């Protein structure tokens, strides 16, 4: 049997193929890492926005009384809360307060305050 001879052009082709393979696999890994980082950042941003929305809704009811102005502010945020992906307990409590008219029952307010506390944990 005759020994296989590698010529310079064959060695060059192998080297080029190996370099191309390393480059492509490196780019794939970098793209995967970048995609993962972007996804994580978007998730953190969404969570931060949810927490800020909860704080804005909860601020007027924290002191234990809801006046007409507080009720107007809270009621104006109902649609944003529904679309914001917040917990059902929170949305339900907010609906009860917003739909109660001029006189918010103490029980409805207490439920919203509790939902606020639970949503911010």
N, C-alpha and C positions, 0 to 999 in steps of 0.2 A: 504494500500500500504506500501510496505517496503521501508525504506529510503536507498538511494544508499550509499554504503560505499566505500571509496577510501582507498586502501591499500597502503603500502609503495612502492610496486613495480609499482602500477599504477601511483602514484605521481611522481616517478622517471622517468617513461616513458614519462609522460607529460612534465616534466622539460627538459629531453633530447631532445624531439621533439621541444620545444620552443627554446632551445639553438641552435639547428641545423638550425632552420628557421632564427633566427637572424644572425647567422654566414653566411649563404648562401646569404641572402639579403644584408648584409654588404659588402661581397666580390663583389657582383654584382655592388653595388654603387661605390665601389673603382675602379673596372675595368672600369666602364663607365667614371668616372672622369679622370682616367689615359689615356684612349683612346681619350677623348676630349682634354686633354692637349697636347698629342702627335700630334694630328691633327692640333691644333692651332700652335704649334711650327713649324711643317712642312710648314704650310701656310705662316708663317712669314719668314721662311728661303727662300722659293720660291720667295716671294715678294722682299726680300733683294737682291737675285741673279738677279732678273729682273732689279732692280734699278741700280745695279753695271754694268750690261751689257749695259744699256742705257747710263750711264755715260761714259763708255769706247768708245762707238760709237760716242757720242756727243763731246767728248773732242777735237778731231782734227778739228772740224768745228766751234767751238765757236768763234775763233778769226776773222772770216769773210773772210778767204781765205783758199782754199784747194790746197795744193801742191801735187805733185805726190806721195810723201811718205804718206801724210794724206789719199789720195784716196786709196792707197794700204791697209792701215790699215782698213779703213771703209769698203772697198769691201770684205776684208777677214772675216768680221763679219756678212755678209748678211745671211748665212745659220744658224748661231747661233740665229740670231734675228728671223728668220722665225720659228724656232723650239721652241723659248722661250716664246711663248704665249703673245707677245707684241701687242699693239694696231695696227690695220690695217693702220691707218694714218701714224704711225711711220715706218712701214715696207714699205709702198708705197713710202714715202719720201726717205728712204734709198735706195730703188731700183732705184729711179730716179737719185740719186747722183752717185751710184756705176755704173750704166749703161751709164753714160754720157760721158765716155771716158776721154781723157786727159784734156779737158776743161769743167769744171763744170759750168753750167749756174748759174748766181747769184740767179735767181728765185728758182731753185732746192735747192741750199744751204740754202736760206732763209726759204724754206718750211721745210727742215730737222731741222734747228735750232728751228723753231716754234714747230715742232713735238717733239723735245727733251724737250723743256720747258713744253709742255702739258703732256708728259709722266712722268715727274718727279714731277708733282703736286700731 
